[in-house]
Amino acid sequence: SQSKNLVSLAGDTHNMWGANLTDANGQRIGVEFATSSVSSPGFETRLPLISNSLLADAFLKMVTDLRFAETSKRGYLVLTLTPGEARGDWIEVSTVLSHSYSTSVTASMRALPGPTNLDLIPV
């Protein structure tokens, strides 16, 4: 229904992304938060000769509904749902090869409530 706010979640996608969702008619129907796994490899191992920034930029240009793409970092998503927003914070881990690691926020995006706000926006 157009009066609802659809939030789709995707995990272990080997990449991090945030996207607007549209139906077959091009109508905006919701948003999607997707996260890589902490340890599964991504494009950085499959396409090592292509820089991450070039690859992520290409995805953003080819897939018009994408609002954020990270193709080489491993981590997880912290999703916070409140009456005022659906917020995703993508967290990168520095390494999975050591017990000693650090984390940092790679990106933060949110969608506001209401059927006219079906758009991910940077925080």
C-alpha positions, 0 to 999 in steps of 0.5 A: 500500500502507498500509505506504508513505509517499506524497509527491506534488509539484505545481509551477507551481500558481500557489499554494502549499499543503500537504495531506493526501491521502485516497482515495475512502473517506476513508482517509489515503494520503499528503501533498502539497507544492505550489508556485507558480511564481516568475513566474506570477500567482496569485489576487492578479491574478484576484481583486484585491478579495479579501484574501489572508488571507481567500481563503487562510482560505476555502480552508482551511475549504472543503478539509478536507485542506489544512494550509497555503495561500498564494494571493498570493505567488510563490516556490518549494519546497525539499523535504528528504527524510531517513529522519526526515521529508519537509520542505517549506519554501515560499520567497517571493521579494519581486519578479520585476520586478527583478534585486534581490530577497530571499527569506523562508520563508513556511511550513514543514511536515513529514510523519514516516515510518510509515503512521500519520503521514500528516499534514502538521504545522507545523515 
